[in-house]
Amino acid sequence: MDNLNKRSVSEVIVILEHTNKEIIKKIPQKFLKFLYEVQDKNYKVDLDFSAPDWDSNLDEDTKAILALIYRDCIVSKKERIKLIEEENEEKKKNDEILRAKYNPDNMFKKREEKNFEELNNTQLIVIKESPWYKRLYKKILSLFGK
């Protein structure tokens, strides 16, 4: 309940006030009472229902609450089951995509292969270092500009 956006609940209430009473009758009174209790009473909702794209300005949480009301209260039982199945299929697809992208087994395999290749490509590097007195001599010459 802490994650519930109170402004979104206020938007939902305004939208429900502008819908048919037949639809509102399908929503349980206990849930409506809960929405009225949770709403942000200081937030003034500014929705222009005459505009053709009024729903594009809604918050994502508002859309989610309306979707839940539609799925759980308004539609028939057959359509509700169909919607829940579609949601579950969509979740499975998203989980498969995430699992394929972030599978820890595959990530470790790729790292092991890279490390193995790096170990095979290592070679001894010969560092030719001149004695200290030659380096000092070159430094002194560089100071005089020669």
C-alpha positions as CSV (number, residue, x, y, z in Angstrom):
1,M,0.0,0.0,0.0
2,D,3.0,2.3,0.5
3,N,3.8,2.2,-3.2
4,L,0.3,3.4,-4.2
5,N,0.5,6.7,-6.0
6,K,-2.2,8.9,-4.3
7,R,-2.4,11.3,-7.3
8,S,-3.1,8.4,-9.6
9,V,-5.9,7.3,-7.3
10,S,-7.3,10.8,-7.5
11,E,-7.2,10.6,-11.3
12,V,-9.0,7.2,-11.2
13,I,-11.7,8.7,-9.1
14,V,-12.3,11.6,-11.5
15,I,-12.4,9.2,-14.4
16,L,-14.9,6.9,-12.6
17,E,-17.1,10.0,-11.8
18,H,-17.3,10.6,-15.6
19,T,-18.3,7.1,-16.5
20,N,-21.6,5.3,-16.8
21,K,-23.3,4.5,-13.5
22,E,-23.8,0.9,-14.8
23,I,-20.1,0.4,-14.9
24,I,-19.6,1.9,-11.4
25,K,-22.2,-0.5,-10.0
26,K,-20.0,-3.4,-11.1
27,I,-17.2,-2.1,-8.9
28,P,-17.4,-3.3,-5.3
29,Q,-18.4,-0.5,-2.9
30,K,-15.6,-1.6,-0.5
31,F,-13.0,-0.9,-3.2
32,L,-14.5,2.4,-4.1
33,K,-14.5,3.4,-0.5
34,F,-10.8,2.4,-0.3
35,L,-10.0,4.6,-3.3
36,Y,-11.7,7.6,-1.8
37,E,-9.8,7.1,1.5
38,V,-6.4,6.7,-0.3
39,Q,-6.7,9.6,-2.8
40,D,-4.7,12.8,-2.5
41,K,-7.4,15.3,-1.4
42,N,-5.1,18.3,-2.1
43,Y,-4.4,17.3,-5.7
44,K,-6.6,18.9,-8.3
45,V,-7.0,16.6,-11.3
46,D,-6.9,18.5,-14.6
47,L,-8.3,16.2,-17.3
48,D,-10.0,17.5,-20.4
49,F,-12.4,14.7,-21.4
50,S,-13.4,16.6,-24.5
51,A,-9.9,16.2,-26.1
52,P,-9.6,13.1,-28.3
53,D,-6.3,12.1,-26.6
54,W,-7.1,12.8,-23.0
55,D,-6.0,9.3,-22.0
56,S,-2.5,9.9,-23.3
57,N,-1.8,12.4,-20.4
58,L,-2.6,9.8,-17.7
59,D,0.0,8.6,-15.4
60,E,1.2,4.9,-15.8
61,D,-0.1,4.1,-12.3
62,T,-3.5,5.5,-13.2
63,K,-3.6,3.3,-16.3
64,A,-2.6,0.2,-14.3
65,I,-5.4,0.8,-11.7
66,L,-7.9,1.3,-14.4
67,A,-6.7,-1.9,-16.1
68,L,-7.1,-3.8,-12.8
69,I,-10.6,-2.4,-12.3
70,Y,-11.5,-3.4,-15.9
71,R,-10.1,-6.9,-15.6
72,D,-11.4,-7.7,-12.1
73,C,-14.7,-5.9,-12.0
74,I,-16.2,-4.9,-15.3
75,V,-15.6,-7.8,-17.8
76,S,-17.3,-11.1,-17.9
77,K,-15.7,-14.2,-16.3
78,K,-14.7,-15.7,-19.6
79,E,-13.0,-12.5,-20.8
80,R,-11.4,-12.1,-17.4
81,I,-9.8,-15.6,-17.7
82,K,-8.7,-14.7,-21.2
83,L,-7.1,-11.5,-20.0
84,I,-5.3,-13.2,-17.1
85,E,-3.9,-15.9,-19.5
86,E,-2.7,-13.2,-21.9
87,E,-1.0,-11.4,-19.0
88,N,0.7,-14.6,-17.9
89,E,1.9,-15.3,-21.4
90,E,3.3,-11.8,-21.6
91,K,5.1,-12.3,-18.3
92,K,6.6,-15.5,-19.5
93,K,7.9,-13.9,-22.7
94,N,9.4,-11.1,-20.7
95,D,11.0,-13.5,-18.2
96,E,12.5,-15.6,-21.0
97,I,13.9,-12.5,-22.7
98,L,15.5,-11.3,-19.4
99,R,16.7,-14.9,-18.6
100,A,18.4,-15.1,-22.0
101,K,19.9,-11.7,-21.6
102,Y,21.1,-12.0,-18.0
103,N,21.6,-15.7,-17.5
104,P,24.5,-16.0,-15.1
105,D,25.6,-19.4,-16.5
106,N,26.2,-17.9,-19.9
107,M,27.9,-14.8,-18.5
108,F,30.4,-16.9,-16.7
109,K,31.0,-19.1,-19.7
110,K,31.9,-16.2,-21.8
111,R,34.3,-14.8,-19.2
112,E,36.0,-18.2,-18.9
113,E,36.5,-18.4,-22.6
114,K,37.9,-14.9,-22.8
115,N,40.3,-15.6,-19.9
116,F,41.5,-18.8,-21.5
117,E,42.2,-17.0,-24.8
118,E,44.1,-14.3,-23.0
119,L,46.3,-16.9,-21.2
120,N,47.2,-18.6,-24.5
121,N,48.2,-15.3,-26.1
122,T,50.6,-14.2,-23.4
123,Q,54.2,-13.9,-24.4
124,L,57.4,-12.9,-22.7
125,I,58.2,-9.3,-23.2
126,V,61.8,-8.3,-23.4
127,I,62.4,-4.9,-21.8
128,K,65.6,-3.3,-23.0
129,E,66.7,-1.1,-20.2
130,S,69.9,0.9,-20.6
131,P,72.2,1.3,-17.6
132,W,71.6,4.2,-15.2
133,Y,74.6,6.2,-16.3
134,K,73.5,6.2,-20.0
135,R,70.1,7.4,-19.0
136,L,71.7,10.2,-16.9
137,Y,73.9,11.2,-19.8
138,K,70.9,11.4,-22.2
139,K,69.0,13.5,-19.7
140,I,71.9,15.9,-19.4
141,L,72.2,16.2,-23.1
142,S,68.5,16.8,-23.5
143,L,68.7,19.7,-21.0
144,F,71.3,21.4,-23.2
145,G,69.2,20.8,-26.3
146,K,71.4,18.4,-28.2
